[in-house]
Amino acid sequence: MKGPFRQSMTWLHTWSSLILIWLLFAVFVTGTLSFYRTEITHWMQPEGHIANKVDTVTAADSAWDRLTLLVPWGKSWSISLPSERNPKTGVSWVAEGEVEQRRRGPRALIDASNGEVLVLRETAGGNFLYDFHFELYGMPRDVGRTIVGVASMLMLVAIISGVIMHRKIFSDFFTFRPRKRTVSWIDGHVIGSVLALPFHIMITFSGLVLLSSTLLFWNSNSGTQNGGRPTTVAASQLEHINPSTHTRPAAMKPDLASIFADAEQLFGGPVASLTIQHPMTANARIQVTSATRDSLFGGRTGRQLNYDLNGNRQSNASPGETAAQSMTSSLATAVFIVLKVTHEARFADVLTRMLFFIAGILGSAMVATGAVLWVVKRARKQAGSVGYELVSMLNLAAIAGLLVAIGSYFWANRLLPADMESRDLWEIRVFFLTWLLTLLHAYLARKQHGWFIQLSLAATLFICIPILDGLTSPVGLWAGLVAHDWPRIGFDLIALITGFGLLMSAFWVRQHTLKRIKNGKDGNHYNNSRAPIATGASTV
């Protein structure tokens, strides 16, 4: 790293990003999708698509009635109410005599309108994409997190060095020179970088902090977590929960409408969930949690209020006060919580989450254009060399191939038999098998226009997702729209927009390649190169 300071920063920017650039692209894409992992999981369980929308009081009443049948002798109940992001009602419980060894007990998902238990297909859902973006897959958790942590560190170095190396980075943001090949890619890379630069710095730095424990080899607790996701109980197992020798107690149910009215007035928003201690007894205590999580110190839950069985509010601290005080008791804890809540967008409303999603797309574009730019700048001098051709091949498989794999993952969810054993694992296997096939295609592609083929395939998969949804969901698209099933409809719309964007990119690559061949530029390289992807990457 010799020469002037800015030249040194250029060297640092290039190699710090190139080392793990394909992993960074996968992390950015899957992390961006993770902002909507709840909606993705809802789409991937069509049995839970709704035809009728109900208010939260009706949903709570239905869930309460269902729990009185499932576990009347339960020590505690929990009810997660329908929301804008998930129209289903979730119920969980701790049965009488059960030792609370897990953070969360068994749970079931029910129809909010009638309380019937939903029999949903097994799926990896959005949780696979979320887990993959920070701990990868198929390797020990600590190893995956360490690799992503190192990649995050290199990403932060690349961002900082990239800002330093560009003398006119902000003025260049307002300049785009199309049809200039290398210059056009530089302009696109700068625009994608600067437009969401604060987001890129925040998301990279916060991700690095969240994974810092795995990078400290002397930390004996690195990567460990207690508890886990709740165990979803199948409908066929619910009949075994209630011992036949027990007699159900008389139903003791509060006036949930009055409790909700009081809580929503204090919260200034809707109720998200209920937790009932000692249900079906006169000593029942009902904790109501707000759906509004606009505080960076809020953690996983919103503000809370407590009520007795008669609907009387119990004395407690003002909503959110206790949580905020506990979070700020330690500066280090407060900083960690703020970074975690910000990184995962737990505080975000609909608009903010959408802005985070768009910024994530720009981050993915920034990484992808950087990878392609490395190839484009070296096409004339290094084409045919082992290093150049390896980067070209990996660019195609890691960028276009990943999009094909994600599209195949969604298609596999709907095409695999709903009652297939270990179908969630098969969804993941389809994802990786497809990705592996795109790598093989990238290696073999010579004159077949690899970028055009893979981008077109990804575009077709995403464009046809709404058609696939309409044919395989028990609730039609129009019925879902009338019922305001926005998570499902929104997924279809984003897939459609993504597909058309990929289709435009595919035809742009095609036209640009044919034009350069017609003009005689790179013609010899295109016709004579034995390298798998030299043409596709160098003429992108």
Secondary structure as UniProt FT lines:
FT   HELIX           5..18
FT   TURN            19..20
FT   HELIX           21..34
FT   TURN            35..36
FT   HELIX           37..43
FT   HELIX           46..48
FT   HELIX           56..70
FT   TURN            72..73
FT   STRAND          76..80
FT   STRAND          89..94
FT   TURN            96..97
FT   STRAND          107..110
FT   TURN            112..114
FT   HELIX           125..135
FT   HELIX           141..165
FT   TURN            167..168
FT   HELIX           169..172
FT   TURN            173..174
FT   TURN            178..179
FT   HELIX           182..195
FT   HELIX           197..210
FT   HELIX           212..215
FT   TURN            217..218
FT   TURN            220..223
FT   HELIX           235..240
FT   TURN            244..245
FT   HELIX           256..267
FT   STRAND          271..277
FT   TURN            279..280
FT   TURN            282..283
FT   STRAND          285..290
FT   TURN            296..297
FT   TURN            299..300
FT   STRAND          304..308
FT   TURN            309..310
FT   TURN            319..320
FT   HELIX           321..327
FT   TURN            328..329
FT   HELIX           331..343
FT   TURN            344..347
FT   HELIX           350..377
FT   HELIX           379..382
FT   TURN            383..384
FT   HELIX           386..395
FT   HELIX           396..400
FT   HELIX           401..415
FT   TURN            418..419
FT   TURN            421..422
FT   HELIX           423..444
FT   HELIX           450..463
FT   HELIX           465..472
FT   HELIX           477..482
FT   TURN            483..484
FT   HELIX           486..518
FT   TURN            519..522
FT   HELIX           523..528
FT   HELIX           534..538
//
